[in-house]
Amino acid sequence: MTTVALPVLSPDQRAAALAKAAAARTARAQLLAGLKAGEHSLAEVLARAGTDEVVAKTKVAALLKALPGVGDKRAAALMDQAGIPATRRAAGLGQRQRQALLAALAD
């Protein structure tokens, strides 16, 4: 097994990377809070996965758990029913998987 060395970053590069990561976490938290509050529907959010980097990199399980009335077990069951692996991110969903997931939620 080969190991890959991490790149050596200057203090400025490291600070920029940390700031970028913090901004991404904040944006993801706002997205999930919007889902929880009902400001956005899951269909709207999934439609943005192709153009919005924050949505694209968010795990489908996290999006489901942000919905009112959906916890760990229901999210896992919905993903299993739609044939979506537990580690899948929103950008990695195919059209059939999206439709199956939205149909499973409608039940």
A tleap script that builds the chain and sets N, CA, C and O, in Angstrom:
source leaprc.protein.ff14SB
mol = sequence {
  NMET THR THR VAL ALA LEU PRO VAL LEU SER
  PRO ASP GLN ARG ALA ALA ALA LEU ALA LYS
  ALA ALA ALA ALA ARG THR ALA ARG ALA GLN
  LEU LEU ALA GLY LEU LYS ALA GLY GLU HIE
  SER LEU ALA GLU VAL LEU ALA ARG ALA GLY
  THR ASP GLU VAL VAL ALA LYS THR LYS VAL
  ALA ALA LEU LEU LYS ALA LEU PRO GLY VAL
  GLY ASP LYS ARG ALA ALA ALA LEU MET ASP
  GLN ALA GLY ILE PRO ALA THR ARG ARG ALA
  ALA GLY LEU GLY GLN ARG GLN ARG GLN ALA
  LEU LEU ALA ALA LEU ALA CASP
}
set mol.1.N position { 0.846 -1.169 0.000 }
set mol.1.CA position { 0.000 0.000 0.000 }
set mol.1.C position { 0.891 1.232 0.000 }
set mol.1.O position { 1.771 1.372 0.850 }
set mol.2.N position { 0.663 2.110 -0.943 }
set mol.2.CA position { 1.457 3.323 -1.021 }
set mol.2.C position { 0.756 4.443 -0.269 }
set mol.2.O position { -0.471 4.541 -0.262 }
set mol.3.N position { 1.548 5.264 0.349 }
set mol.3.CA position { 0.983 6.411 1.054 }
set mol.3.C position { 1.296 7.664 0.269 }
set mol.3.O position { 2.356 7.789 -0.346 }
set mol.4.N position { 0.364 8.577 0.301 }
set mol.4.CA position { 0.526 9.837 -0.402 }
set mol.4.C position { 0.764 10.916 0.648 }
set mol.4.O position { -0.021 11.081 1.582 }
set mol.5.N position { 1.840 11.632 0.479 }
set mol.5.CA position { 2.159 12.693 1.430 }
set mol.5.C position { 1.231 13.882 1.202 }
set mol.5.O position { 0.910 14.232 0.066 }
set mol.6.N position { 0.817 14.480 2.285 }
set mol.6.CA position { -0.007 15.678 2.180 }
set mol.6.C position { 0.854 16.839 1.687 }
set mol.6.O position { 2.035 16.926 2.023 }
set mol.7.N position { 0.266 17.722 0.897 }
set mol.7.CA position { 1.063 18.855 0.431 }
set mol.7.C position { 1.418 19.780 1.594 }
set mol.7.O position { 0.655 19.920 2.550 }
set mol.8.N position { 2.557 20.390 1.495 }
set mol.8.CA position { 2.984 21.344 2.519 }
set mol.8.C position { 2.399 22.698 2.136 }
set mol.8.O position { 2.664 23.221 1.053 }
set mol.9.N position { 1.605 23.253 3.037 }
set mol.9.CA position { 0.953 24.529 2.766 }
set mol.9.C position { 1.631 25.645 3.541 }
set mol.9.O position { 2.099 25.460 4.664 }
set mol.10.N position { 1.669 26.792 2.914 }
set mol.10.CA position { 2.170 27.966 3.622 }
set mol.10.C position { 1.089 28.391 4.617 }
set mol.10.O position { -0.066 27.986 4.491 }
set mol.11.N position { 1.459 29.201 5.598 }
set mol.11.CA position { 0.451 29.658 6.561 }
set mol.11.C position { -0.725 30.372 5.878 }
set mol.11.O position { -1.868 30.226 6.313 }
set mol.12.N position { -0.462 31.131 4.830 }
set mol.12.CA position { -1.541 31.822 4.116 }
set mol.12.C position { -2.446 30.829 3.402 }
set mol.12.O position { -3.667 30.980 3.421 }
set mol.13.N position { -1.857 29.814 2.772 }
set mol.13.CA position { -2.649 28.797 2.083 }
set mol.13.C position { -3.502 28.010 3.077 }
set mol.13.O position { -4.662 27.696 2.812 }
set mol.14.N position { -2.905 27.702 4.218 }
set mol.14.CA position { -3.632 26.965 5.257 }
set mol.14.C position { -4.797 27.791 5.777 }
set mol.14.O position { -5.895 27.265 5.956 }
set mol.15.N position { -4.575 29.072 6.020 }
set mol.15.CA position { -5.644 29.949 6.507 }
set mol.15.C position { -6.763 30.055 5.474 }
set mol.15.O position { -7.941 30.057 5.834 }
set mol.16.N position { -6.403 30.144 4.194 }
set mol.16.CA position { -7.409 30.226 3.135 }
set mol.16.C position { -8.221 28.935 3.061 }
set mol.16.O position { -9.438 28.976 2.883 }
set mol.17.N position { -7.557 27.798 3.196 }
set mol.17.CA position { -8.248 26.506 3.157 }
set mol.17.C position { -9.197 26.363 4.345 }
set mol.17.O position { -10.312 25.864 4.194 }
set mol.18.N position { -8.758 26.797 5.521 }
set mol.18.CA position { -9.610 26.732 6.705 }
set mol.18.C position { -10.824 27.641 6.557 }
set mol.18.O position { -11.927 27.268 6.957 }
set mol.19.N position { -10.634 28.826 5.988 }
set mol.19.CA position { -11.743 29.750 5.776 }
set mol.19.C position { -12.738 29.181 4.770 }
set mol.19.O position { -13.949 29.313 4.949 }
set mol.20.N position { -12.233 28.554 3.721 }
set mol.20.CA position { -13.100 27.951 2.706 }
set mol.20.C position { -13.921 26.815 3.316 }
set mol.20.O position { -15.111 26.681 3.034 }
set mol.21.N position { -13.282 26.003 4.147 }
set mol.21.CA position { -13.975 24.892 4.797 }
set mol.21.C position { -15.046 25.404 5.757 }
set mol.21.O position { -16.138 24.840 5.820 }
set mol.22.N position { -14.750 26.449 6.493 }
set mol.22.CA position { -15.723 27.024 7.422 }
set mol.22.C position { -16.919 27.589 6.662 }
set mol.22.O position { -18.061 27.431 7.095 }
set mol.23.N position { -16.665 28.245 5.536 }
set mol.23.CA position { -17.751 28.801 4.726 }
set mol.23.C position { -18.632 27.675 4.175 }
set mol.23.O position { -19.855 27.810 4.129 }
set mol.24.N position { -18.021 26.580 3.765 }
set mol.24.CA position { -18.786 25.441 3.252 }
set mol.24.C position { -19.654 24.826 4.344 }
set mol.24.O position { -20.805 24.467 4.091 }
set mol.25.N position { -19.113 24.701 5.561 }
set mol.25.CA position { -19.894 24.154 6.672 }
set mol.25.C position { -21.072 25.056 7.008 }
set mol.25.O position { -22.168 24.569 7.286 }
set mol.26.N position { -20.855 26.358 6.985 }
set mol.26.CA position { -21.924 27.315 7.275 }
set mol.26.C position { -23.015 27.234 6.214 }
set mol.26.O position { -24.201 27.211 6.541 }
set mol.27.N position { -22.621 27.191 4.952 }
set mol.27.CA position { -23.595 27.115 3.863 }
set mol.27.C position { -24.390 25.807 3.940 }
set mol.27.O position { -25.600 25.806 3.710 }
set mol.28.N position { -23.721 24.699 4.260 }
set mol.28.CA position { -24.410 23.416 4.382 }
set mol.28.C position { -25.387 23.445 5.556 }
set mol.28.O position { -26.494 22.916 5.452 }
set mol.29.N position { -24.990 24.055 6.664 }
set mol.29.CA position { -25.878 24.165 7.821 }
set mol.29.C position { -27.114 24.991 7.477 }
set mol.29.O position { -28.218 24.655 7.906 }
set mol.30.N position { -26.944 26.063 6.713 }
set mol.30.CA position { -28.079 26.886 6.297 }
set mol.30.C position { -29.012 26.107 5.375 }
set mol.30.O position { -30.233 26.216 5.479 }
set mol.31.N position { -28.431 25.322 4.474 }
set mol.31.CA position { -29.221 24.494 3.571 }
set mol.31.C position { -30.073 23.504 4.364 }
set mol.31.O position { -31.274 23.383 4.124 }
set mol.32.N position { -29.457 22.804 5.301 }
set mol.32.CA position { -30.166 21.811 6.099 }
set mol.32.C position { -31.217 22.460 6.995 }
set mol.32.O position { -32.289 21.892 7.205 }
set mol.33.N position { -30.916 23.645 7.521 }
set mol.33.CA position { -31.892 24.370 8.344 }
set mol.33.C position { -33.093 24.797 7.496 }
set mol.33.O position { -34.230 24.771 7.967 }
set mol.34.N position { -32.838 25.187 6.252 }
set mol.34.CA position { -33.924 25.552 5.344 }
set mol.34.C position { -34.830 24.372 5.038 }
set mol.34.O position { -36.047 24.530 4.946 }
set mol.35.N position { -34.246 23.191 4.879 }
set mol.35.CA position { -35.047 21.982 4.667 }
set mol.35.C position { -35.884 21.686 5.906 }
set mol.35.O position { -37.073 21.383 5.805 }
set mol.36.N position { -35.256 21.775 7.069 }
set mol.36.CA position { -35.934 21.470 8.325 }
set mol.36.C position { -37.102 22.423 8.569 }
set mol.36.O position { -38.148 22.011 9.070 }
set mol.37.N position { -36.923 23.703 8.214 }
set mol.37.CA position { -37.954 24.709 8.428 }
set mol.37.C position { -39.036 24.684 7.350 }
set mol.37.O position { -40.048 25.373 7.475 }
set mol.38.N position { -38.832 23.901 6.301 }
set mol.38.CA position { -39.810 23.839 5.231 }
set mol.38.C position { -39.669 24.953 4.206 }
set mol.38.O position { -40.559 25.144 3.378 }
set mol.39.N position { -38.568 25.688 4.249 }
set mol.39.CA position { -38.332 26.766 3.287 }
set mol.39.C position { -38.027 26.208 1.901 }
set mol.39.O position { -38.289 26.863 0.893 }
set mol.40.N position { -37.476 24.999 1.853 }
set mol.40.CA position { -37.125 24.343 0.597 }
set mol.40.C position { -37.706 22.939 0.621 }
set mol.40.O position { -37.832 22.328 1.682 }
set mol.41.N position { -38.057 22.437 -0.542 }
set mol.41.CA position { -38.479 21.042 -0.632 }
set mol.41.C position { -37.267 20.210 -1.060 }
set mol.41.O position { -36.301 20.740 -1.609 }
set mol.42.N position { -37.332 18.925 -0.806 }
set mol.42.CA position { -36.237 18.055 -1.204 }
set mol.42.C position { -36.095 18.053 -2.720 }
set mol.42.O position { -34.978 18.000 -3.235 }
set mol.43.N position { -37.200 18.109 -3.433 }
set mol.43.CA position { -37.152 18.126 -4.899 }
set mol.43.C position { -36.398 19.353 -5.401 }
set mol.43.O position { -35.593 19.248 -6.326 }
set mol.44.N position { -36.654 20.523 -4.794 }
set mol.44.CA position { -35.944 21.756 -5.179 }
set mol.44.C position { -34.450 21.622 -4.924 }
set mol.44.O position { -33.630 21.986 -5.767 }
set mol.45.N position { -34.107 21.101 -3.763 }
set mol.45.CA position { -32.695 20.979 -3.386 }
set mol.45.C position { -31.976 20.009 -4.311 }
set mol.45.O position { -30.870 20.295 -4.769 }
set mol.46.N position { -32.588 18.873 -4.590 }
set mol.46.CA position { -31.955 17.888 -5.473 }
set mol.46.C position { -31.811 18.432 -6.893 }
set mol.46.O position { -30.862 18.084 -7.596 }
set mol.47.N position { -32.735 19.272 -7.314 }
set mol.47.CA position { -32.639 19.869 -8.644 }
set mol.47.C position { -31.436 20.810 -8.743 }
set mol.47.O position { -30.884 21.003 -9.826 }
set mol.48.N position { -31.037 21.386 -7.626 }
set mol.48.CA position { -29.888 22.304 -7.604 }
set mol.48.C position { -28.552 21.581 -7.523 }
set mol.48.O position { -27.507 22.227 -7.609 }
set mol.49.N position { -28.551 20.273 -7.362 }
set mol.49.CA position { -27.307 19.520 -7.162 }
set mol.49.C position { -26.339 19.666 -8.323 }
set mol.49.O position { -25.129 19.573 -8.121 }
set mol.50.N position { -26.831 19.890 -9.522 }
set mol.50.CA position { -25.950 20.017 -10.676 }
set mol.50.C position { -25.240 21.352 -10.766 }
set mol.50.O position { -24.200 21.458 -11.416 }
set mol.51.N position { -25.786 22.372 -10.124 }
set mol.51.CA position { -25.222 23.714 -10.247 }
set mol.51.C position { -24.698 24.296 -8.936 }
set mol.51.O position { -23.852 25.190 -8.956 }
set mol.52.N position { -25.180 23.808 -7.816 }
set mol.52.CA position { -24.806 24.356 -6.507 }
set mol.52.C position { -23.816 23.410 -5.832 }
set mol.52.O position { -24.163 22.276 -5.501 }
set mol.53.N position { -22.593 23.873 -5.630 }
set mol.53.CA position { -21.541 23.028 -5.064 }
set mol.53.C position { -21.862 22.566 -3.646 }
set mol.53.O position { -21.517 21.448 -3.265 }
set mol.54.N position { -22.518 23.419 -2.866 }
set mol.54.CA position { -22.862 23.040 -1.498 }
set mol.54.C position { -23.836 21.871 -1.510 }
set mol.54.O position { -23.655 20.905 -0.767 }
set mol.55.N position { -24.860 21.949 -2.342 }
set mol.55.CA position { -25.829 20.857 -2.446 }
set mol.55.C position { -25.144 19.613 -3.000 }
set mol.55.O position { -25.352 18.509 -2.495 }
set mol.56.N position { -24.328 19.788 -4.035 }
set mol.56.CA position { -23.679 18.666 -4.700 }
set mol.56.C position { -22.839 17.838 -3.735 }
set mol.56.O position { -22.801 16.612 -3.842 }
set mol.57.N position { -22.172 18.489 -2.805 }
set mol.57.CA position { -21.263 17.784 -1.896 }
set mol.57.C position { -21.929 17.322 -0.602 }
set mol.57.O position { -21.271 16.737 0.258 }
set mol.58.N position { -23.222 17.579 -0.458 }
set mol.58.CA position { -23.938 17.174 0.748 }
set mol.58.C position { -24.422 15.736 0.588 }
set mol.58.O position { -24.944 15.364 -0.462 }
set mol.59.N position { -24.247 14.938 1.623 }
set mol.59.CA position { -24.687 13.549 1.573 }
set mol.59.C position { -26.217 13.493 1.562 }
set mol.59.O position { -26.890 14.271 2.237 }
set mol.60.N position { -26.738 12.561 0.785 }
set mol.60.CA position { -28.189 12.395 0.661 }
set mol.60.C position { -28.793 12.079 2.024 }
set mol.60.O position { -29.877 12.566 2.344 }
set mol.61.N position { -28.113 11.278 2.823 }
set mol.61.CA position { -28.620 10.931 4.156 }
set mol.61.C position { -28.796 12.183 5.010 }
set mol.61.O position { -29.775 12.290 5.749 }
set mol.62.N position { -27.871 13.123 4.920 }
set mol.62.CA position { -27.990 14.365 5.699 }
set mol.62.C position { -29.180 15.186 5.227 }
set mol.62.O position { -29.881 15.788 6.041 }
set mol.63.N position { -29.416 15.217 3.912 }
set mol.63.CA position { -30.573 15.941 3.384 }
set mol.63.C position { -31.870 15.323 3.894 }
set mol.63.O position { -32.789 16.036 4.297 }
set mol.64.N position { -31.939 13.992 3.875 }
set mol.64.CA position { -33.147 13.316 4.348 }
set mol.64.C position { -33.378 13.538 5.831 }
set mol.64.O position { -34.505 13.792 6.256 }
set mol.65.N position { -32.308 13.443 6.624 }
set mol.65.CA position { -32.446 13.617 8.073 }
set mol.65.C position { -32.857 15.033 8.444 }
set mol.65.O position { -33.377 15.261 9.536 }
set mol.66.N position { -32.630 15.988 7.546 }
set mol.66.CA position { -33.026 17.369 7.813 }
set mol.66.C position { -34.522 17.578 7.606 }
set mol.66.O position { -35.083 18.571 8.069 }
set mol.67.N position { -35.166 16.645 6.915 }
set mol.67.CA position { -36.603 16.773 6.682 }
set mol.67.C position { -37.369 16.504 7.975 }
set mol.67.O position { -36.987 15.626 8.749 }
set mol.68.N position { -38.444 17.248 8.212 }
set mol.68.CA position { -39.252 16.994 9.412 }
set mol.68.C position { -39.822 15.574 9.394 }
set mol.68.O position { -40.367 15.128 8.384 }
set mol.69.N position { -39.694 14.882 10.503 }
set mol.69.CA position { -40.238 13.539 10.636 }
set mol.69.C position { -39.359 12.431 10.095 }
set mol.69.O position { -39.768 11.270 10.082 }
set mol.70.N position { -38.152 12.769 9.644 }
set mol.70.CA position { -37.241 11.746 9.122 }
set mol.70.C position { -36.009 11.684 10.021 }
set mol.70.O position { -35.290 12.670 10.186 }
set mol.71.N position { -35.787 10.525 10.585 }
set mol.71.CA position { -34.614 10.321 11.434 }
set mol.71.C position { -33.661 9.342 10.774 }
set mol.71.O position { -33.761 9.068 9.578 }
set mol.72.N position { -32.748 8.825 11.558 }
set mol.72.CA position { -31.731 7.899 11.044 }
set mol.72.C position { -32.347 6.668 10.378 }
set mol.72.O position { -31.985 6.311 9.257 }
set mol.73.N position { -33.277 6.029 11.077 }
set mol.73.CA position { -33.847 4.781 10.567 }
set mol.73.C position { -34.684 5.005 9.318 }
set mol.73.O position { -34.568 4.247 8.355 }
set mol.74.N position { -35.516 6.024 9.317 }
set mol.74.CA position { -36.358 6.270 8.145 }
set mol.74.C position { -35.505 6.697 6.952 }
set mol.74.O position { -35.772 6.293 5.820 }
set mol.75.N position { -34.489 7.505 7.201 }
set mol.75.CA position { -33.603 7.922 6.108 }
set mol.75.C position { -32.914 6.706 5.497 }
set mol.75.O position { -32.824 6.590 4.275 }
set mol.76.N position { -32.428 5.801 6.344 }
set mol.76.CA position { -31.764 4.591 5.851 }
set mol.76.C position { -32.744 3.726 5.062 }
set mol.76.O position { -32.383 3.168 4.026 }
set mol.77.N position { -33.982 3.612 5.548 }
set mol.77.CA position { -34.987 2.809 4.856 }
set mol.77.C position { -35.343 3.421 3.505 }
set mol.77.O position { -35.488 2.702 2.517 }
set mol.78.N position { -35.484 4.742 3.458 }
set mol.78.CA position { -35.799 5.423 2.199 }
set mol.78.C position { -34.682 5.239 1.179 }
set mol.78.O position { -34.940 4.988 0.002 }
set mol.79.N position { -33.443 5.367 1.640 }
set mol.79.CA position { -32.310 5.214 0.732 }
set mol.79.C position { -32.208 3.777 0.243 }
set mol.79.O position { -31.899 3.539 -0.925 }
set mol.80.N position { -32.463 2.825 1.121 }
set mol.80.CA position { -32.431 1.415 0.733 }
set mol.80.C position { -33.531 1.121 -0.286 }
set mol.80.O position { -33.307 0.416 -1.270 }
set mol.81.N position { -34.707 1.665 -0.041 }
set mol.81.CA position { -35.846 1.465 -0.936 }
set mol.81.C position { -35.561 2.047 -2.321 }
set mol.81.O position { -35.980 1.485 -3.333 }
set mol.82.N position { -34.845 3.178 -2.363 }
set mol.82.CA position { -34.528 3.831 -3.639 }
set mol.82.C position { -33.244 3.289 -4.264 }
set mol.82.O position { -32.877 3.693 -5.367 }
set mol.83.N position { -32.557 2.377 -3.570 }
set mol.83.CA position { -31.325 1.802 -4.105 }
set mol.83.C position { -30.153 2.768 -4.091 }
set mol.83.O position { -29.330 2.775 -5.007 }
set mol.84.N position { -30.084 3.584 -3.046 }
set mol.84.CA position { -29.029 4.590 -2.928 }
set mol.84.C position { -28.061 4.176 -1.827 }
set mol.84.O position { -28.490 3.951 -0.695 }
set mol.85.N position { -26.765 4.069 -2.124 }
set mol.85.CA position { -25.789 3.729 -1.077 }
set mol.85.C position { -25.756 4.802 0.025 }
set mol.85.O position { -26.032 5.973 -0.232 }
set mol.86.N position { -25.422 4.393 1.232 }
set mol.86.CA position { -25.439 5.288 2.388 }
set mol.86.C position { -24.464 6.453 2.263 }
set mol.86.O position { -24.672 7.497 2.882 }
set mol.87.N position { -23.411 6.295 1.477 }
set mol.87.CA position { -22.392 7.342 1.379 }
set mol.87.C position { -22.593 8.259 0.178 }
set mol.87.O position { -21.757 9.131 -0.062 }
set mol.88.N position { -23.658 8.094 -0.573 }
set mol.88.CA position { -23.876 8.861 -1.798 }
set mol.88.C position { -24.125 10.334 -1.506 }
set mol.88.O position { -24.846 10.691 -0.574 }
set mol.89.N position { -23.517 11.168 -2.317 }
set mol.89.CA position { -23.735 12.611 -2.222 }
set mol.89.C position { -24.779 13.018 -3.251 }
set mol.89.O position { -25.033 12.279 -4.202 }
set mol.90.N position { -25.384 14.183 -3.071 }
set mol.90.CA position { -26.493 14.618 -3.918 }
set mol.90.C position { -26.110 14.669 -5.394 }
set mol.90.O position { -26.926 14.326 -6.249 }
set mol.91.N position { -24.901 15.084 -5.706 }
set mol.91.CA position { -24.476 15.169 -7.105 }
set mol.91.C position { -24.345 13.801 -7.746 }
set mol.91.O position { -24.381 13.694 -8.972 }
set mol.92.N position { -24.196 12.765 -6.957 }
set mol.92.CA position { -24.006 11.424 -7.479 }
set mol.92.C position { -25.295 10.671 -7.736 }
set mol.92.O position { -25.261 9.519 -8.167 }
set mol.93.N position { -26.432 11.302 -7.477 }
set mol.93.CA position { -27.707 10.633 -7.707 }
set mol.93.C position { -28.064 10.639 -9.181 }
set mol.93.O position { -27.913 11.651 -9.865 }
set mol.94.N position { -28.532 9.515 -9.658 }
set mol.94.CA position { -29.045 9.435 -11.016 }
set mol.94.C position { -30.498 9.875 -11.035 }
set mol.94.O position { -31.123 10.009 -9.983 }
set mol.95.N position { -31.033 10.099 -12.217 }
set mol.95.CA position { -32.417 10.550 -12.354 }
set mol.95.C position { -33.395 9.530 -11.752 }
set mol.95.O position { -34.346 9.911 -11.070 }
set mol.96.N position { -33.163 8.251 -12.002 }
set mol.96.CA position { -34.048 7.210 -11.449 }
set mol.96.C position { -33.988 7.187 -9.932 }
set mol.96.O position { -35.010 7.019 -9.267 }
set mol.97.N position { -32.782 7.356 -9.382 }
set mol.97.CA position { -32.647 7.366 -7.918 }
set mol.97.C position { -33.394 8.553 -7.322 }
set mol.97.O position { -34.060 8.417 -6.296 }
set mol.98.N position { -33.283 9.722 -7.963 }
set mol.98.CA position { -34.013 10.909 -7.486 }
set mol.98.C position { -35.513 10.648 -7.486 }
set mol.98.O position { -36.205 10.906 -6.502 }
set mol.99.N position { -36.000 10.130 -8.611 }
set mol.99.CA position { -37.436 9.868 -8.729 }
set mol.99.C position { -37.897 8.832 -7.705 }
set mol.99.O position { -38.955 8.989 -7.097 }
set mol.100.N position { -37.111 7.779 -7.514 }
set mol.100.CA position { -37.459 6.739 -6.545 }
set mol.100.C position { -37.478 7.302 -5.132 }
set mol.100.O position { -38.349 6.956 -4.334 }
set mol.101.N position { -36.529 8.160 -4.823 }
set mol.101.CA position { -36.456 8.758 -3.486 }
set mol.101.C position { -37.657 9.669 -3.240 }
set mol.101.O position { -38.280 9.598 -2.181 }
set mol.102.N position { -37.983 10.518 -4.204 }
set mol.102.CA position { -39.122 11.421 -4.045 }
set mol.102.C position { -40.436 10.647 -3.985 }
set mol.102.O position { -41.350 11.029 -3.255 }
set mol.103.N position { -40.532 9.555 -4.756 }
set mol.103.CA position { -41.734 8.726 -4.709 }
set mol.103.C position { -41.858 8.037 -3.358 }
set mol.103.O position { -42.960 7.926 -2.822 }
set mol.104.N position { -40.746 7.573 -2.802 }
set mol.104.CA position { -40.764 6.913 -1.494 }
set mol.104.C position { -41.180 7.896 -0.403 }
set mol.104.O position { -41.860 7.515 0.549 }
set mol.105.N position { -40.784 9.134 -0.534 }
set mol.105.CA position { -41.174 10.145 0.455 }
set mol.105.C position { -42.649 10.502 0.341 }
set mol.105.O position { -43.285 10.860 1.332 }
set mol.106.N position { -43.186 10.404 -0.855 }
set mol.106.CA position { -44.589 10.751 -1.075 }
set mol.106.C position { -45.533 9.709 -0.452 }
set mol.106.O position { -46.694 10.014 -0.181 }
set mol.107.N position { -45.042 8.490 -0.227 }
set mol.107.CA position { -45.872 7.427 0.342 }
set mol.107.C position { -46.268 7.711 1.769 }
set mol.107.O position { -46.968 6.909 2.387 }
savepdb mol mol.pdb
quit
